[in-house]
Amino acid sequence: MSIELENTLPSIPQIERGYAYTMTADGKKGDRLVYCNKKSVFLRSLDDLSKARMWAGEHKGNVKVAVASPNGEYFASGDDHGRMLIWGQGNYMIKSDFPINKCINAIAWGPDGKRIAVAGDGAEGMAKVVSWDTGSALGSLGGNMKKVLSVDYKKTRPYRIISGGEDMKTGYFEGPPFKYKLWNKEHKNFVNKVKFSPDGEKYASCSSDKTMQIYEAKTGEHQKTLESKENGHTGSIYSFDWSPDGAKIIACGADKQARIWNVESGEVETVFTFGKDVSDMQMCALWYKDHIMTVSLSGAINFLDPASPDKPKNVIYGHANDLTDLAIDVEGKVFYTSDVGGVVCAWRDGVAAWFTGKGHGKSIRAIALNKDKSKLASVGLDDKVRVSDCKSMEWDDVGVELGGVPTSVTCGTQSDVVVVGSSKNELVIVSGANSSKFGVPGKPTSLAFSPDEKKLAVGFDKNGVKVYDWNEGSPKLAYELKSLKKTVKRVAWTADGVHLICSGADRQVLVFNGEDQKNPTDWEFHSGTVEDHAIAPDGNSVCSVSSDLSIINWKDTVKWGSKRVKMDMCHFEGIIKCGYLDNNTLITLGVDMSIKLWKLP
């Protein structure tokens, strides 16, 4: 009997405004998108966008780029600490590990899979050609005085390498061993991306000067400029890619549009229009087989259809920022997640959709579903509680002022009341547009109504757990549970309302039988803070997650914890939340920017 990983739901890209983002594709192990977020690399199936694999836990800095080798056996990934790792696709084991410079922005494999061109920022050179297994230099790509933002390696003979960056010029190098041949200086602003055509006959560059340049690949001779006063780009061009036959280019940028250019005629054939917000800037373009894609500044991945350019034919949504909370509708088979960027996602069958509208606009601290799961209550750093409709998935654009920073939220089990914990040592009781406040002896960290809504359990950062009688919305202290001395992370009632289960920084999961605080059942098998726990819908098992990176499935709720199954190293860097999707499926949220679904024994 064991806990088994069923699926990984990845984040979407996190993008720095003003800089192109790199997303690649890998077709050697099945058609997959390859992209990074913080210290993780995600490999997402193009055949089933709800399926993905993740590689994480090895880079110390944020990963900027990951590219598969020509034979599909390895990946090279580089981070903002200047470290490049080579790792196997099959077992994810690291084959090589070496420093390159201060920051790696771009990687390109040579056609033989033995040489790698690496570019970025560093005192010892902005771009290099190195051996994949030793890191030893195989020629010089010197001459750039500022950051190199892009590099590419010609896949056909004679071999060439090109580079482009913040010094507004494109480098052209012959080899191997590689050495400087010439600089192209047609651009008047940052060169954001360079790339050879699939047949190796041409290469192109795009720039913040709103133009693209086309060059002859064998000699580096400039051929033409792609620009159009009537139909061209009106903002910085951040990214482009060649069509598989090399006849066209998809380019995108700060004007919140993407364009397909005919390379031979120099004309724009199709214009794709996105939204009007800053988040609709297009930061990456990728043309892989029949898939034409761009990535918005928001992180959304857009699939484009030239026959319908007014809107994407499909969009991958998700979280680009750190996750904060989880709420689950078991009967509806949907769950909701929130993040520090103010985004809430609804997940159905492994695919996310965003709540639309203004929303909190800032970090969301906690979310909770109401009694019939038709509304989602959320609290954020705008110091408001918003109760939004789950069917329309539109944000409550008014909200209720809290008068302080919220710490937690719960909804009534028999009514539509919402209770918010405040850092001002208060409970804010919200019913519709009305609110009232009730002082408590500390900062509430977790709230839970009993199933009959006659009691409200409140966990605190320092003062254990207090249980209040809830009589017509007026709290009155019933009893205190003082066994937990440190921060309480979660309080939850069993379905019969008899037991209250509490966990937190004491590294324990404590099961209280009513008011009996002297003899709680003590589950003490985590070696770190118990960040969260959840009770199965049928009440026959409990799962807890910890900063020790483990999940424990407590199977016997009659003898309370006499049987348990543990799974270690479930997320890299930490697990923050968990919940049951059904009696045999657990959802966990990780610091590693992933959501995982686990099959329980």
C-alpha positions as CSV (number, residue, x, y, z in Angstrom):
1,M,0.0,0.0,0.0
2,S,1.4,3.4,-1.0
3,I,0.5,6.9,-2.0
4,E,1.0,7.3,-5.8
5,L,1.4,10.4,-7.9
6,E,-1.5,10.5,-10.4
7,N,-0.9,13.8,-12.1
8,T,1.0,17.1,-11.9
9,L,-0.8,20.3,-12.8
10,P,1.9,22.9,-13.6
11,S,2.0,26.6,-13.2
12,I,2.1,28.8,-16.3
13,P,5.2,31.0,-17.1
14,Q,6.1,33.9,-14.8
15,I,7.4,36.6,-17.0
16,E,9.5,39.7,-16.4
17,R,8.1,42.8,-18.1
18,G,10.3,44.2,-20.8
19,Y,12.1,40.9,-21.6
20,A,11.3,38.2,-24.0
21,Y,10.3,34.8,-22.5
22,T,11.6,31.5,-23.8
23,M,9.3,28.5,-24.3
24,T,10.5,25.6,-26.4
25,A,9.0,22.3,-27.7
26,D,10.3,18.8,-27.5
27,G,9.1,16.1,-29.9
28,K,11.5,13.3,-29.1
29,K,9.5,11.9,-26.1
30,G,6.1,13.0,-27.3
31,D,5.0,16.5,-28.3
32,R,5.5,18.6,-25.2
33,L,5.9,22.3,-24.3
34,V,9.0,23.0,-22.2
35,Y,8.9,26.1,-20.0
36,C,10.1,27.3,-16.6
37,N,8.7,29.0,-13.5
38,K,11.0,29.9,-10.6
39,K,13.2,26.8,-9.9
40,S,11.0,24.3,-11.8
41,V,10.9,23.1,-15.4
42,F,7.6,21.8,-16.7
43,L,7.1,19.4,-19.6
44,R,3.5,19.8,-20.7
45,S,1.8,17.4,-23.2
46,L,0.4,19.0,-26.3
47,D,-1.8,16.0,-26.9
48,D,-3.4,16.3,-23.4
49,L,-2.8,19.7,-21.8
50,S,-4.0,18.4,-18.4
51,K,-1.0,16.1,-18.3
52,A,2.5,17.3,-17.4
53,R,5.8,16.3,-15.7
54,M,8.0,18.4,-13.6
55,W,11.7,18.6,-12.9
56,A,12.7,20.6,-9.9
57,G,14.9,20.8,-6.8
58,E,18.3,21.1,-8.4
59,H,18.7,24.8,-9.4
60,K,19.5,27.2,-6.6
61,G,18.3,30.2,-8.7
62,N,15.3,30.7,-10.9
63,V,15.5,28.8,-14.1
64,K,15.5,31.0,-17.2
65,V,15.6,28.5,-20.0
66,A,15.5,24.8,-20.7
67,V,16.1,23.2,-24.1
68,A,16.1,19.5,-25.2
69,S,19.2,18.1,-26.9
70,P,18.9,17.1,-30.6
71,N,18.5,13.4,-29.9
72,G,16.0,14.1,-27.1
73,E,18.0,12.3,-24.4
74,Y,19.0,15.3,-22.3
75,F,18.0,18.8,-21.3
76,A,20.2,21.8,-20.7
77,S,18.8,24.3,-18.2
78,G,20.2,27.6,-17.0
79,D,19.3,29.9,-14.1
80,D,19.8,33.4,-13.0
81,H,22.7,32.4,-10.8
82,G,24.7,31.5,-14.0
83,R,24.6,27.8,-13.4
84,M,23.9,25.3,-16.2
85,L,22.7,21.7,-15.6
86,I,22.5,18.9,-18.1
87,W,20.0,16.2,-17.0
88,G,18.5,13.1,-18.5
89,Q,15.0,13.0,-19.9
90,G,14.4,9.5,-18.7
91,N,15.5,9.5,-15.1
92,Y,16.0,13.3,-14.6
93,M,19.5,12.6,-13.2
94,I,22.1,15.4,-13.5
95,K,24.9,14.5,-16.0
96,S,26.8,17.8,-15.8
97,D,26.8,20.8,-13.6
98,F,29.0,23.9,-14.1
99,P,28.9,27.7,-13.7
100,I,28.8,29.8,-16.9
101,N,28.5,33.4,-15.9
102,K,26.3,35.6,-13.6
103,C,23.0,34.9,-15.4
104,I,22.0,32.6,-18.2
105,N,19.4,34.0,-20.6
106,A,19.6,31.6,-23.6
107,I,20.9,28.1,-24.5
108,A,21.3,26.5,-27.9
109,W,22.5,23.0,-28.6
110,G,24.8,22.2,-31.5
111,P,23.5,19.6,-34.0
112,D,25.8,16.9,-32.8
113,G,24.6,17.3,-29.2
114,K,28.2,17.8,-28.0
115,R,28.5,21.6,-28.0
116,I,26.2,24.2,-26.4
117,A,26.1,27.9,-27.0
118,V,25.2,29.7,-23.8
119,A,24.4,33.4,-23.4
120,G,23.6,35.8,-20.6
121,D,25.4,38.3,-18.4
122,G,28.8,38.0,-16.7
123,A,32.2,39.6,-16.3
124,E,33.9,36.6,-17.8
125,G,32.0,36.9,-21.1
126,M,28.4,37.4,-22.2
127,A,28.3,34.3,-24.5
128,K,30.2,31.1,-24.7
129,V,30.5,27.8,-26.5
130,V,31.1,24.9,-24.2
131,S,31.4,21.1,-24.2
132,W,28.1,19.6,-22.7
133,D,29.9,17.2,-20.4
134,T,32.9,19.2,-19.1
135,G,31.9,22.9,-19.6
136,S,35.3,23.6,-21.2
137,A,35.3,26.4,-23.8
138,L,35.2,25.5,-27.5
139,G,35.7,28.9,-29.0
140,S,35.0,32.5,-28.3
141,L,31.7,34.4,-28.7
142,G,33.2,37.6,-27.3
143,G,32.5,41.2,-28.2
144,N,29.2,41.9,-26.5
145,M,29.6,44.7,-23.9
146,K,26.1,44.3,-22.5
147,K,23.7,41.4,-21.7
148,V,23.2,38.9,-24.4
149,L,19.5,38.0,-24.6
150,S,19.4,35.4,-27.3
151,V,21.7,32.9,-29.0
152,D,21.2,30.2,-31.7
153,Y,23.3,27.5,-33.3
154,K,22.9,26.6,-37.0
155,K,22.0,23.0,-37.4
156,T,23.4,22.5,-40.9
157,R,26.9,22.9,-42.3
158,P,28.7,25.2,-42.4
159,Y,28.1,25.7,-38.7
160,R,27.4,29.2,-37.4
161,I,26.3,30.8,-34.1
162,I,24.4,34.1,-33.8
163,S,23.7,36.2,-30.8
164,G,21.8,39.4,-29.9
165,G,21.3,41.6,-26.9
166,E,21.2,44.9,-25.2
167,D,24.1,46.4,-27.2
168,M,21.7,46.6,-30.2
169,K,23.8,44.4,-32.5
170,T,23.7,40.9,-33.8
171,G,26.9,38.8,-33.5
172,Y,27.9,36.3,-36.2
173,F,30.5,33.6,-35.4
174,E,32.1,30.9,-37.6
175,G,33.5,27.6,-36.4
176,P,34.1,25.3,-34.8
177,P,36.2,26.4,-33.0
178,F,34.0,29.5,-33.0
179,K,35.4,33.0,-33.5
180,Y,34.0,36.4,-34.3
181,K,33.2,37.1,-38.0
182,L,31.1,40.2,-38.0
183,W,28.5,42.4,-36.3
184,N,25.2,43.3,-37.8
185,K,24.1,46.8,-36.7
186,E,20.8,47.3,-38.4
187,H,18.8,47.5,-35.2
188,K,18.4,50.7,-33.2
189,N,17.3,49.1,-29.9
190,F,17.7,45.9,-27.9
191,V,17.9,42.7,-30.0
192,N,15.4,40.5,-28.1
193,K,15.7,37.2,-30.1
194,V,17.7,35.7,-32.9
195,K,17.1,32.4,-34.7
196,F,18.1,30.4,-37.8
197,S,15.5,29.2,-40.2
198,P,14.7,25.4,-40.1
199,D,16.7,24.8,-43.3
200,G,19.6,26.9,-42.2
201,E,19.5,29.2,-45.2
202,K,18.6,32.4,-43.3
203,Y,18.5,33.8,-39.8
204,A,16.3,36.5,-38.3
205,S,16.4,38.9,-35.4
206,C,13.7,41.0,-33.7
207,S,14.1,44.2,-31.7
208,S,12.5,46.7,-29.5
209,D,12.9,49.1,-32.4
210,K,9.7,47.4,-33.9
211,T,11.5,45.8,-36.8
212,M,12.8,42.3,-37.8
213,Q,15.9,41.8,-39.9
214,I,16.6,38.9,-42.2
215,Y,20.1,37.7,-43.0
216,E,21.9,35.2,-45.2
217,A,23.0,32.4,-42.9
218,K,26.2,31.3,-44.6
219,T,27.8,34.7,-44.8
220,G,25.8,36.9,-42.4
221,E,24.9,39.3,-45.1
222,H,21.8,41.5,-44.5
223,Q,19.0,40.7,-46.9
224,K,15.9,42.7,-45.8
225,T,14.0,44.5,-43.1
226,L,10.5,43.3,-42.1
227,E,8.4,46.3,-41.2
228,S,5.2,48.0,-42.3
229,K,4.0,51.5,-41.5
230,E,0.4,50.4,-42.3
231,N,0.3,47.0,-40.8
232,G,3.4,46.4,-38.8
233,H,4.2,46.2,-35.1
234,T,3.6,49.4,-33.1
235,G,5.6,48.4,-30.1
236,S,8.7,46.4,-29.1
237,I,8.9,43.0,-30.8
238,Y,9.9,40.6,-28.1
239,S,9.8,37.3,-29.8
240,F,9.3,35.4,-33.1
241,D,9.6,31.9,-34.6
242,W,9.9,30.5,-38.0
243,S,7.2,28.3,-39.6
244,P,8.3,24.7,-40.1
245,D,8.9,25.3,-43.8
246,G,10.7,28.6,-43.1
247,A,8.4,30.6,-45.4
248,K,6.7,32.5,-42.6
249,I,7.4,34.1,-39.2
250,I,5.1,34.6,-36.3
251,A,6.2,37.6,-34.2
252,C,4.7,39.3,-31.2
253,G,5.3,42.1,-28.8
254,A,4.3,45.0,-26.6
255,D,1.5,46.2,-28.9
256,K,-0.5,43.2,-27.5
257,Q,-0.7,41.7,-31.0
258,A,1.0,38.9,-33.0
259,R,1.6,38.9,-36.7
260,I,2.4,36.3,-39.3
261,W,4.8,37.6,-41.9
262,N,5.5,36.3,-45.3
263,V,9.3,36.3,-45.4
264,E,9.6,36.4,-49.2
265,S,7.2,39.2,-49.8
266,G,7.8,41.0,-46.6
267,E,4.0,41.4,-46.1
268,V,1.9,40.8,-43.0
269,E,-0.6,38.0,-43.7
270,T,-2.4,37.8,-40.4
271,V,-2.8,40.0,-37.3
272,F,-3.9,38.4,-34.0
273,T,-5.4,40.8,-31.5
274,F,-5.5,40.2,-27.8
275,G,-6.8,42.4,-24.9
276,K,-6.1,45.9,-23.9
277,D,-4.5,45.4,-20.5
278,V,-0.7,45.5,-19.9
279,S,-1.0,41.8,-19.0
280,D,-2.0,41.2,-22.7
281,M,1.5,42.1,-24.0
282,Q,2.8,39.1,-26.0
283,M,6.3,38.0,-24.7
284,C,7.0,34.7,-26.5
285,A,6.2,33.2,-29.9
286,L,6.5,29.5,-30.8
287,W,5.6,27.7,-34.0
288,Y,5.8,24.0,-33.5
289,K,4.4,21.7,-36.2
290,D,0.7,22.7,-36.5
291,H,0.7,24.6,-33.3
292,I,1.1,28.4,-33.4
293,M,1.5,29.8,-29.8
294,T,2.2,33.0,-28.0
295,V,2.6,33.7,-24.2
296,S,1.0,36.8,-22.7
297,L,2.7,38.8,-19.9
298,S,0.1,37.3,-17.6
299,G,1.6,33.9,-18.3
300,A,-1.4,32.6,-20.4
301,I,-0.4,30.4,-23.3
302,N,-2.4,31.2,-26.4
303,F,-3.0,28.8,-29.3
304,L,-3.7,30.7,-32.5
305,D,-5.6,29.9,-35.6
306,P,-4.9,32.1,-38.7
307,A,-8.5,31.4,-39.9
308,S,-9.9,33.1,-36.7
309,P,-7.4,35.8,-35.7
310,D,-9.8,37.8,-33.4
311,K,-9.3,35.5,-30.4
312,P,-7.2,32.4,-29.6
313,K,-8.7,29.1,-30.3
314,N,-7.5,27.9,-26.9
315,V,-5.8,29.4,-23.9
316,I,-3.9,27.6,-21.1
317,Y,-4.6,29.4,-17.8
318,G,-3.1,28.7,-14.4
319,H,-1.0,30.3,-11.7
320,A,2.2,32.2,-12.5
321,N,2.8,33.2,-8.9
322,D,3.1,31.4,-5.5
323,L,0.0,29.5,-4.5
324,T,-1.8,30.5,-1.3
325,D,-5.0,28.4,-0.7
326,L,-7.3,25.7,-1.8
327,A,-11.1,25.1,-1.7
328,I,-12.8,22.0,-3.0
329,D,-16.3,21.2,-4.2
330,V,-16.3,17.4,-3.9
331,E,-19.8,16.8,-5.4
332,G,-19.1,19.2,-8.4
333,K,-15.6,17.7,-9.0
334,V,-14.1,21.1,-9.2
335,F,-11.5,22.8,-7.0
336,Y,-10.3,26.4,-6.6
337,T,-6.8,27.7,-6.0
338,S,-5.5,31.2,-5.3
339,D,-2.1,33.0,-5.5
340,V,-0.1,36.0,-4.4
341,G,-0.8,37.7,-7.8
342,G,-4.5,38.0,-7.0
343,V,-5.6,35.1,-9.4
344,V,-8.2,32.5,-8.6
345,C,-8.4,29.4,-10.8
346,A,-11.3,26.9,-11.1
347,W,-9.9,23.4,-12.1
348,R,-12.0,20.9,-13.9
349,D,-10.5,17.7,-15.3
350,G,-7.0,19.1,-14.9
351,V,-7.7,22.3,-16.9
352,A,-7.9,25.8,-15.3
353,A,-10.0,28.8,-15.9
354,W,-9.6,32.2,-14.4
355,F,-12.1,34.3,-12.4
356,T,-12.6,37.4,-14.5
357,G,-12.9,41.1,-13.5
358,K,-10.9,43.3,-11.3
359,G,-10.9,41.2,-8.1
360,H,-8.5,41.9,-5.3
361,G,-5.7,43.1,-7.5
362,K,-3.3,42.0,-4.8
363,S,-2.3,38.8,-2.9
364,I,-5.1,36.6,-1.9
365,R,-4.6,35.2,1.6
366,A,-7.4,32.6,1.8
367,I,-10.5,31.3,0.1
368,A,-13.6,29.2,1.2
369,L,-16.8,27.9,-0.4
370,N,-20.2,28.6,0.9
371,K,-22.7,26.0,2.1
372,D,-24.0,25.0,-1.4
373,K,-20.7,25.6,-3.2
374,S,-22.3,28.3,-5.4
375,K,-20.1,31.2,-4.0
376,L,-16.4,31.6,-3.3
377,A,-15.4,33.9,-0.4
378,S,-11.9,35.3,-0.8
379,V,-9.8,37.7,1.3
380,G,-6.8,39.6,0.1
381,L,-4.3,42.4,0.8
382,D,-6.8,45.0,-0.5
383,D,-8.3,44.4,3.0
384,K,-11.6,43.2,1.6
385,V,-13.7,40.1,1.5
386,R,-15.3,39.3,-1.8
387,V,-18.0,36.8,-2.4
388,S,-18.0,35.8,-6.0
389,D,-20.3,33.6,-8.1
390,C,-18.8,30.2,-9.0
391,K,-21.0,29.7,-12.1
392,S,-20.2,33.0,-13.9
393,M,-16.7,33.1,-12.4
394,E,-16.9,36.8,-12.2
395,W,-15.3,38.7,-9.3
396,D,-17.4,40.5,-6.8
397,D,-16.3,44.0,-7.8
398,V,-17.5,45.7,-4.6
399,G,-16.5,43.6,-1.6
400,V,-16.8,44.4,2.1
401,E,-14.1,46.5,3.8
402,L,-12.4,44.6,6.7
403,G,-10.5,47.4,8.3
404,G,-7.4,45.3,8.7
405,V,-5.2,42.7,7.0
406,P,-7.1,39.4,6.7
407,T,-5.5,36.1,7.8
408,S,-8.2,33.5,7.3
409,V,-11.8,32.9,6.1
410,T,-14.6,30.4,6.5
411,C,-18.2,30.2,5.4
412,G,-21.3,29.1,7.3
413,T,-22.3,25.4,7.0
414,Q,-26.0,26.3,7.4
415,S,-26.2,29.9,6.4
416,D,-24.5,32.4,4.1
417,V,-22.5,34.1,6.8
418,V,-18.7,34.6,6.2
419,V,-16.3,34.9,9.0
420,V,-12.9,36.5,8.4
421,G,-9.9,36.4,10.8
422,S,-8.1,39.8,11.0
423,S,-4.5,40.6,12.1
424,K,-6.1,43.3,14.3
425,N,-7.1,40.4,16.7
426,E,-10.7,40.4,15.4
427,L,-13.3,38.2,13.8
428,V,-15.2,40.1,11.1
429,I,-18.7,38.6,10.6
430,V,-20.1,39.3,7.2
431,S,-23.6,38.8,6.0
432,G,-24.3,40.3,2.6
433,A,-23.2,43.9,2.7
434,N,-23.4,44.0,6.5
435,S,-20.5,43.3,8.8
436,S,-19.7,43.3,12.5
437,K,-16.6,42.8,14.5
438,F,-15.8,40.6,17.5
439,G,-12.5,40.9,19.4
440,V,-10.4,37.8,20.1
441,P,-7.2,37.3,22.1
442,G,-4.8,36.9,19.3
443,K,-4.4,36.7,15.5
444,P,-6.7,34.0,14.0
445,T,-4.9,31.7,11.6
446,S,-7.6,29.1,10.9
447,L,-11.4,29.1,11.2
448,A,-13.9,26.2,11.0
449,F,-17.7,25.9,11.7
450,S,-19.0,22.7,13.1
451,P,-21.3,20.8,10.6
452,D,-24.4,22.1,12.4
453,E,-23.0,25.6,12.7
454,K,-23.5,25.7,16.4
455,K,-19.8,26.1,17.1
456,L,-16.9,28.0,15.5
457,A,-13.3,26.8,16.1
458,V,-10.6,29.4,15.9
459,G,-6.9,28.6,15.7
460,F,-4.4,31.3,16.7
461,D,-0.8,32.1,16.0
462,K,0.1,31.8,19.7
463,N,-2.9,31.0,21.9
464,G,-3.9,27.5,20.9
465,V,-7.5,26.9,19.8
466,K,-10.7,28.4,21.1
467,V,-14.2,27.1,20.4
468,Y,-17.1,29.5,20.4
469,D,-20.8,28.8,20.7
470,W,-22.4,30.4,17.6
471,N,-25.8,31.5,18.6
472,E,-27.5,33.6,15.8
473,G,-24.1,34.9,14.7
474,S,-23.0,36.0,18.2
475,P,-19.8,34.2,19.3
476,K,-19.5,33.2,23.0
477,L,-16.4,31.4,24.3
478,A,-17.3,27.7,25.0
479,Y,-13.9,26.2,25.8
480,E,-10.2,26.3,25.0
481,L,-7.8,23.7,23.7
482,K,-4.3,24.6,24.9
483,S,-2.3,21.5,23.7
484,L,-0.9,23.4,20.7
485,K,1.6,25.9,21.9
486,K,2.8,27.3,18.6
487,T,1.1,28.6,15.5
488,V,-2.0,26.6,14.6
489,K,-2.2,26.1,10.9
490,R,-5.5,24.2,10.5
491,V,-8.6,23.4,12.5
492,A,-11.3,21.1,11.0
493,W,-14.3,19.2,12.3
494,T,-15.3,15.6,11.5
495,A,-18.6,15.2,9.6
496,D,-20.4,14.1,12.8
497,G,-19.1,17.2,14.7
498,V,-17.7,15.0,17.5
499,H,-14.0,15.4,16.8
500,L,-12.0,18.6,16.2
501,I,-8.7,18.0,14.4
502,C,-5.9,20.6,14.8
503,S,-2.4,20.9,13.5
504,G,0.4,23.3,13.2
505,A,4.0,24.3,14.1
506,D,4.1,21.8,17.0
507,R,4.6,19.1,14.3
508,Q,1.6,17.3,15.6
509,V,-1.9,16.4,14.4
510,L,-4.2,16.4,17.5
511,V,-7.6,14.8,17.6
512,F,-9.9,16.2,20.3
513,N,-13.0,14.4,21.4
514,G,-15.4,17.3,22.2
515,E,-14.1,19.4,25.0
516,D,-11.6,16.8,26.2
517,Q,-8.3,18.7,25.9
518,K,-6.4,16.6,28.4
519,N,-6.4,13.4,26.4
520,P,-6.3,14.3,22.7
521,T,-5.1,11.6,20.3
522,D,-1.6,12.7,19.3
523,W,-0.3,11.9,15.8
524,E,3.3,12.9,16.0
525,F,5.1,11.5,13.0
526,H,6.0,14.6,11.0
527,S,9.4,16.1,11.5
528,G,8.4,19.6,10.5
529,T,5.5,22.1,10.8
530,V,2.2,20.4,9.8
531,E,1.1,23.0,7.2
532,D,-2.4,21.6,6.6
533,H,-4.6,18.6,7.0
534,A,-7.9,17.4,5.5
535,I,-10.6,14.9,6.3
536,A,-11.9,12.6,3.6
537,P,-15.5,13.1,2.5
538,D,-16.6,9.8,4.0
539,G,-14.8,10.5,7.3
540,N,-12.7,7.3,7.1
541,S,-9.3,8.9,6.6
542,V,-7.3,12.0,7.2
543,C,-4.3,13.4,5.3
544,S,-1.7,15.8,6.7
545,V,1.1,17.6,4.8
546,S,4.3,19.1,6.3
547,S,7.3,21.3,5.7
548,D,9.2,18.0,5.9
549,L,7.9,17.5,2.3
550,S,5.8,14.5,3.3
551,I,2.2,13.4,3.1
552,I,0.8,11.1,5.8
553,N,-2.5,9.2,5.2
554,W,-4.1,8.3,8.5
555,K,-6.3,5.4,7.7
556,D,-8.0,4.3,10.9
557,T,-10.3,6.9,12.4
558,V,-11.8,4.4,14.8
559,K,-8.6,3.9,16.7
560,W,-7.5,7.3,15.4
561,G,-4.2,7.0,13.6
562,S,-3.2,3.4,14.4
563,K,-2.7,2.8,10.7
564,R,-0.8,5.3,8.5
565,V,0.9,5.5,5.1
566,K,3.6,8.0,4.5
567,M,5.0,9.5,1.2
568,D,8.3,11.5,1.4
569,M,9.6,14.2,-1.0
570,C,6.2,15.0,-2.4
571,H,7.0,18.6,-3.4
572,F,10.3,20.3,-3.6
573,E,10.8,23.1,-1.0
574,G,7.5,22.6,0.8
575,I,3.8,21.7,0.8
576,I,1.4,24.5,1.8
577,K,-2.2,23.1,1.4
578,C,-4.1,19.8,0.9
579,G,-7.6,18.6,0.4
580,Y,-9.6,15.6,-0.8
581,L,-11.1,15.7,-4.3
582,D,-12.8,12.4,-3.5
583,N,-12.2,9.6,-0.9
584,N,-9.2,8.3,-2.8
585,T,-7.7,11.4,-4.4
586,L,-5.7,14.1,-2.5
587,I,-4.8,17.5,-3.9
588,T,-1.6,19.2,-2.7
589,L,-0.2,22.7,-3.4
590,G,3.5,23.1,-3.4
591,V,6.1,25.8,-3.1
592,D,7.6,24.4,-6.3
593,M,4.7,26.0,-8.3
594,S,2.9,22.8,-8.9
595,I,-0.4,21.3,-7.9
596,K,-0.3,17.5,-7.6
597,L,-3.0,14.8,-7.5
598,W,-2.3,11.7,-5.4
599,K,-4.0,8.3,-5.5
600,L,-4.4,7.2,-1.9
601,P,-4.3,3.5,-0.8
